[in-house]
Amino acid sequence: MKIKLSNEWPYQLLFLIAVIFSYVNFYELSLAVWLIILFITVKRYYSKTIIILCAFYFALVVFGITRAFFYQHNLYDIIRDISYFIKPIVGLLIGYQCFRSKDNNFFLTTIYVALVISIIHFALLANAFMTYNINYVHQIRYYGGYFSDFETYAVIILIFHKKFQLNLSTRERITLLTIIGVSLCLYLARTNMIQFIIISCGLFGLYQLSKKKIIIISALILCGIFSYKIIYDMNPSRTATGFENFLFKIKNAPKEIYDPYVVNDDSPRFHDNFRSYETKITILQILNKEDGGLWFGNGFGAIVNYGTTIHTNDATQVKYSPILHNGYTTVFLKTGIIGLIIYLASMFYLSFLGEKTDDKYLNNVKLLINSTGIFLFISTLIFLGFYLKLDNKSLFVGGLLAYYEILNKEKKCIK
């Protein structure tokens, strides 16, 4: 397999570095690297589209800082929240700035970057197997990682290779799909399964509704409900290992989003539905204050009191948290209902961005952008969407937008 470097290789390398550091569980370091890359790759020109998209997230930053003046939050907590909330802007701009011409083919770059990530993933797992003799699903995820949105995108692009005009031989495509696909499966991530399904449906054009597509979507929903019912009736054990443990997580997924009856009693229900507990106590905390927090939030620096010490996946213990698993809850805590409206508007903007054209290639790129916007609605419920410390979707979206604009501009010049 030959990997040909284009004239854009410095930007491809910087994009690779940005993606790699998004997997590093040391937020201060990864953000510092992102900021350096941001300043190195600054453009002279930015489109109206990327400015509007970044403006949504910038508005949330301004709103959160303004609301912080109404409280006596710790300065460190305020600065930390600012660093969390600027991450989508930084990621979108890095992705956008790294793709400057058609020579840097966005889809090939994504695939080769995902290949590097996959090899690193295999190396981490191999070391864990040899060093710690891991046997259980939670151990595989602890040492190898809990998800990989970027590799999911690469697998989707390889599967839908005809839509993206990939200049790869069948042998190259199968090799890449096998390596990246196996790596992706080893994350055993429900969110990546959902990501794959949502974006694949988008690329099939199922969200451009017609009578036939409504029937197909309805059939898929019924199949999903039926499959969930089968898993629910199987009653997989929460203490099981291997694949049964994965099935239990699927069964428990709806309650993780919101379970109104979950309480902090150190029971299995509490630990299984901790995300739901976070949402519940955040809403109660805001409603118990008659200071406009419902509409405007408690500003940057606001934290949630769990009421007890919680053990995290990072092997730390916390009682107060500034950032929650649910992105909507986090935005609501800092900026209230107004902030939620702004955040939802950013996803709507992405989901309906671009115009349908007679250029199939351009239209397929547009579908990928729109499908990602739809996926963000779901991923924000579980893993904070763009606001997750390990997120790299913003890099992908920023690069994809730049490439879409390059193709669109080229098409207009030909006309």
C-alpha positions in Angstrom: 0.0 0.0 0.0 1.5 3.3 -1.1 0.9 6.4 0.9 1.6 9.5 -1.3 2.4 12.8 0.4 0.7 15.8 -1.1 2.1 19.4 -0.9 -0.2 19.9 2.0 1.7 17.3 4.2 2.6 19.8 6.9 -1.1 20.5 7.5 -1.8 16.8 7.3 0.8 16.2 10.0 -0.6 18.9 12.2 -4.1 17.5 11.8 -2.7 14.1 12.8 -1.1 15.5 15.9 -4.3 17.3 16.9 -6.3 14.1 16.5 -3.7 12.0 18.5 -3.7 14.5 21.4 -7.5 14.3 21.5 -7.0 10.8 22.8 -4.6 11.8 25.5 -6.4 11.9 28.9 -4.5 15.0 30.1 -6.8 17.9 29.1 -4.4 20.7 29.8 -1.7 19.2 27.6 -4.1 18.4 24.7 -5.7 21.9 24.8 -2.2 23.5 24.8 -1.2 21.4 21.8 -4.5 22.4 20.0 -3.9 26.1 20.7 -0.4 25.9 19.3 -1.7 24.2 16.2 -4.5 26.8 16.0 -2.1 29.7 15.8 0.3 27.9 13.4 -2.4 27.2 10.9 -4.3 30.6 11.0 -5.9 31.5 7.6 -6.3 34.9 6.1 -9.9 34.1 5.1 -12.8 32.4 6.8 -16.2 31.7 5.3 -19.5 32.9 6.6 -20.4 29.3 7.5 -17.5 28.6 9.9 -17.9 32.0 11.5 -21.6 31.5 12.2 -21.0 27.9 13.5 -18.2 29.2 15.9 -20.4 32.2 16.8 -22.9 29.8 18.5 -20.2 28.4 20.8 -18.6 31.8 21.4 -22.0 33.2 22.5 -22.1 30.4 25.1 -18.6 31.4 26.3 -19.6 35.1 26.6 -22.9 34.2 28.3 -21.2 31.9 30.8 -18.6 34.5 31.7 -21.2 37.2 32.2 -23.3 35.0 34.5 -20.2 34.2 36.6 -20.2 37.8 37.8 -23.5 37.2 39.5 -21.9 34.6 41.8 -18.8 34.2 43.9 -17.4 31.2 42.1 -13.8 30.2 42.5 -11.5 31.9 39.9 -9.9 28.6 39.1 -13.3 27.0 38.4 -14.2 29.9 36.1 -11.0 29.6 34.1 -11.4 25.9 33.8 -14.9 26.2 32.5 -13.7 28.8 29.9 -11.1 26.2 28.7 -13.8 23.5 28.4 -16.2 25.8 26.5 -13.7 27.1 24.0 -12.7 23.6 22.9 -15.4 23.3 20.2 -14.3 26.6 18.7 -10.6 25.6 18.7 -11.3 22.1 17.2 -13.6 23.5 14.5 -11.0 26.1 13.5 -8.0 23.7 13.5 -9.9 21.3 11.2 -11.0 24.2 9.0 -7.5 25.6 8.8 -5.7 22.4 8.1 -7.6 21.8 4.8 -6.6 24.6 2.3 -6.8 22.9 -1.1 -8.2 19.9 -2.9 -4.7 18.4 -2.8 -5.3 17.5 0.8 -8.1 15.1 0.2 -10.1 15.2 3.4 -11.3 11.6 3.2 -7.9 10.0 2.5 -6.4 12.1 5.3 -9.1 10.9 7.7 -8.5 7.3 6.8 -4.7 7.4 7.2 -5.0 9.3 10.5 -7.5 6.7 11.7 -5.0 4.0 10.6 -2.3 5.5 12.9 -4.9 5.7 15.8 -5.8 2.1 15.2 -2.1 1.0 15.3 -1.6 2.9 18.6 -4.8 1.3 20.0 -3.5 -2.2 19.1 -0.1 -1.4 20.7 -1.8 -0.2 23.9 -4.0 -3.4 24.1 -1.0 -5.7 23.3 1.0 -4.0 26.2 -2.0 -4.4 28.5 -2.5 -8.1 27.6 1.2 -8.8 28.3 1.6 -6.7 31.4 -1.8 -7.0 33.1 -3.2 -10.2 31.6 -6.6 -8.6 31.0 -9.6 -10.8 30.5 -12.7 -8.6 31.0 -14.6 -6.1 28.8 -14.1 -3.3 31.3 -10.4 -4.0 31.4 -10.1 -3.9 27.6 -11.9 -0.5 27.6 -9.9 0.8 30.6 -6.6 0.2 28.9 -7.6 0.7 25.3 -10.1 3.5 25.5 -13.9 3.8 25.7 -14.8 5.0 22.2 -13.3 6.3 19.0 -15.5 8.7 17.0 -12.7 9.3 14.5 -12.2 5.7 13.6 -16.0 5.3 13.2 -15.9 8.1 10.6 -13.0 6.3 8.8 -14.9 3.0 8.7 -18.0 4.8 7.3 -16.0 6.5 4.6 -14.4 3.2 3.6 -17.8 1.4 3.4 -19.3 4.2 1.4 -16.2 4.6 -0.7 -18.1 5.1 -4.0 -19.9 8.1 -2.6 -16.6 9.7 -1.7 -14.6 8.8 -4.8 -11.8 7.1 -2.9 -8.8 6.4 -5.1 -7.9 3.1 -3.4 -7.7 -0.4 -4.8 -10.0 -3.1 -3.5 -7.1 -4.7 -1.7 -6.1 -1.4 0.0 -9.6 -0.7 1.0 -10.2 -4.1 2.5 -6.9 -4.0 4.4 -7.7 -0.5 5.8 -11.2 -1.5 6.7 -10.1 -4.6 8.5 -7.4 -2.9 10.6 -9.5 0.2 11.5 -12.7 -1.9 11.8 -11.2 -4.4 14.3 -9.7 -1.6 16.3 -13.1 0.1 16.4 -14.9 -3.1 17.6 -12.5 -3.5 20.4 -13.8 -0.3 22.0 -17.1 -2.0 22.5 -18.8 1.4 22.5 -22.5 1.8 22.2 -22.2 5.4 21.1 -20.0 4.4 18.1 -22.7 1.9 17.1 -25.3 4.7 17.3 -22.9 7.0 15.4 -22.5 4.4 12.6 -26.2 3.8 12.3 -27.2 7.5 12.3 -24.6 8.6 9.8 -25.1 5.6 7.5 -28.8 6.3 7.4 -28.0 9.9 6.4 -25.7 8.8 3.6 -28.4 6.6 2.3 -30.5 9.7 2.1 -33.1 8.5 4.6 -33.4 11.9 6.3 -34.5 13.5 3.0 -38.0 12.3 3.6 -40.4 10.7 1.1 -43.1 8.1 1.5 -40.6 5.2 0.8 -38.0 6.6 3.2 -40.5 7.1 6.0 -41.4 3.4 5.6 -37.7 2.4 5.7 -37.0 4.6 8.8 -40.2 3.2 10.5 -39.0 -0.4 9.8 -35.6 0.4 11.2 -37.1 1.9 14.4 -39.3 -1.2 14.8 -36.3 -3.5 14.3 -34.4 -1.5 16.9 -37.3 -1.7 19.4 -37.7 -5.4 18.7 -33.9 -6.0 19.1 -34.0 -4.1 22.4 -36.9 -6.2 23.6 -35.0 -9.4 22.9 -32.0 -8.1 24.9 -34.2 -6.9 27.7 -36.0 -10.3 27.9 -32.6 -12.1 27.9 -31.9 -10.1 31.2 -28.1 -10.1 30.9 -26.4 -9.8 34.2 -24.6 -6.6 35.3 -21.9 -8.7 36.9 -21.3 -10.8 33.7 -18.1 -10.6 31.7 -17.5 -10.5 28.0 -20.3 -10.0 25.5 -23.1 -10.4 28.1 -21.7 -7.4 30.0 -22.0 -5.4 26.7 -25.6 -6.5 26.3 -26.4 -5.4 29.9 -25.1 -1.9 29.0 -27.4 -1.8 26.0 -30.4 -2.9 28.1 -29.6 -0.2 30.7 -29.0 2.6 28.2 -32.4 4.3 28.4 -32.2 4.6 32.2 -28.7 6.0 32.0 -30.2 9.0 30.2 -32.8 9.7 32.8 -34.2 7.7 35.7 -36.3 9.9 37.9 -36.2 7.4 40.8 -32.5 7.0 41.1 -31.1 8.0 44.5 -27.6 8.2 46.0 -27.8 5.0 48.0 -24.6 3.3 46.7 -26.8 0.6 45.1 -26.2 -1.1 41.8 -29.0 1.1 40.3 -27.2 4.3 41.5 -23.9 3.2 39.9 -25.5 2.0 36.7 -27.5 5.2 36.2 -25.1 7.7 37.5 -25.5 9.9 34.4 -29.2 10.1 35.2 -28.4 11.0 38.9 -26.2 13.9 37.7 -29.0 15.3 35.6 -31.6 14.9 38.3 -29.5 16.7 41.0 -28.4 19.5 38.6 -32.0 20.3 37.8 -33.0 20.3 41.5 -30.0 22.5 42.3 -31.0 25.1 39.8 -34.7 25.0 40.6 -34.0 25.5 44.3 -32.4 28.9 43.6 -34.7 31.8 42.8 -32.1 33.8 41.0 -32.9 33.4 37.3 -30.7 30.3 37.1 -33.5 28.4 35.3 -33.2 30.8 32.3 -29.6 32.0 32.6 -27.8 29.3 34.4 -25.3 29.7 37.3 -22.4 30.8 35.1 -18.9 29.5 34.6 -17.5 28.2 37.8 -20.7 26.6 38.9 -20.4 23.0 40.2 -22.7 20.2 41.1 -22.5 18.6 44.6 -22.9 14.8 44.3 -23.5 14.5 48.0 -20.9 11.8 48.3 -17.5 10.9 47.0 -17.6 9.2 43.6 -14.9 7.0 42.1 -14.2 7.9 38.5 -12.8 5.9 35.5 -9.6 8.0 35.9 -9.0 6.3 39.3 -9.8 9.6 41.1 -12.4 10.6 43.7 -14.7 13.6 43.3 -17.5 15.1 45.3 -18.1 18.2 43.2 -18.1 18.3 39.4 -18.0 21.2 37.0 -18.7 19.1 33.9 -21.3 16.4 33.7 -21.7 13.4 31.3 -24.8 14.9 29.7 -23.8 17.9 27.5 -27.3 19.4 27.7 -27.2 19.3 31.5 -23.7 20.9 31.5 -24.9 23.7 29.2 -28.0 24.1 31.3 -26.0 24.4 34.6 -23.8 27.1 33.2 -26.1 29.1 30.9 -29.7 27.9 31.6 -32.5 27.5 29.1 -31.2 30.4 26.9 -27.9 28.6 26.6 -29.6 25.4 25.7 -31.5 27.1 22.9 -28.2 28.5 21.5 -26.6 25.1 21.7 -29.5 23.3 20.0 -29.5 26.0 17.3 -25.8 25.2 16.5 -26.8 21.5 15.9 -29.8 22.5 13.8 -27.5 24.8 11.8 -25.1 21.9 11.1 -28.0 19.4 10.3 -29.4 21.7 7.6 -26.2 23.3 6.3 -25.7 23.5 2.6 -27.9 23.2 -0.5 -28.8 20.1 -2.4 -27.1 20.1 -5.8 -26.9 18.0 -8.9 -23.3 17.2 -8.1 -23.5 13.8 -6.4 -20.1 14.0 -4.8 -20.7 17.4 -3.3 -24.2 16.3 -2.2 -22.7 13.3 -0.4 -20.2 15.5 1.5 -23.2 17.6 2.5 -25.1 14.5 3.7 -22.1 13.6 5.9 -22.1 17.0 7.5 -25.8 17.0 8.1 -25.8 13.5 9.5 -23.1 14.5 11.9 -25.3 17.3 13.1 -28.0 14.8 13.8 -25.6 12.5 15.6 -24.5 15.4 17.9 -28.1 15.5 19.3 -27.6 12.0 20.6 -23.9 12.1 21.6 -24.6 15.2 23.7 -27.0 13.1 25.8 -24.2 10.6 26.6 -20.8 12.0 26.1 -21.1 15.8 26.1 -20.9 16.1 22.3 -18.3 18.7 21.2 -17.6 19.5 24.9 -16.1 16.2 25.9 -12.5 16.5 26.9 -11.5 13.6 24.6 -13.7 14.8 21.7 -12.3 15.0 18.1 -15.6 15.4 16.2 -15.0 19.1 16.1 -11.7 18.5 14.2 -13.5 16.3 11.7 -16.4 18.7 11.2 -14.1 21.7 10.7 -12.0 19.8 8.1 -15.1 18.5 6.4 -16.6 22.0 6.1 -13.4 23.4 4.6 -13.2 20.6 2.1 -16.9 21.0 1.2 -16.3 24.7 0.6 -13.2 23.9 -1.6 -15.3 21.5 -3.7 -18.2 24.0 -3.9 -15.9 26.8 -5.0 -14.3 24.6 -7.6 -17.7 23.7 -9.0 -18.7 27.3 -9.3 -15.5 28.2 -11.1 -16.1 25.5 -13.7 -19.5 26.9 -14.3 
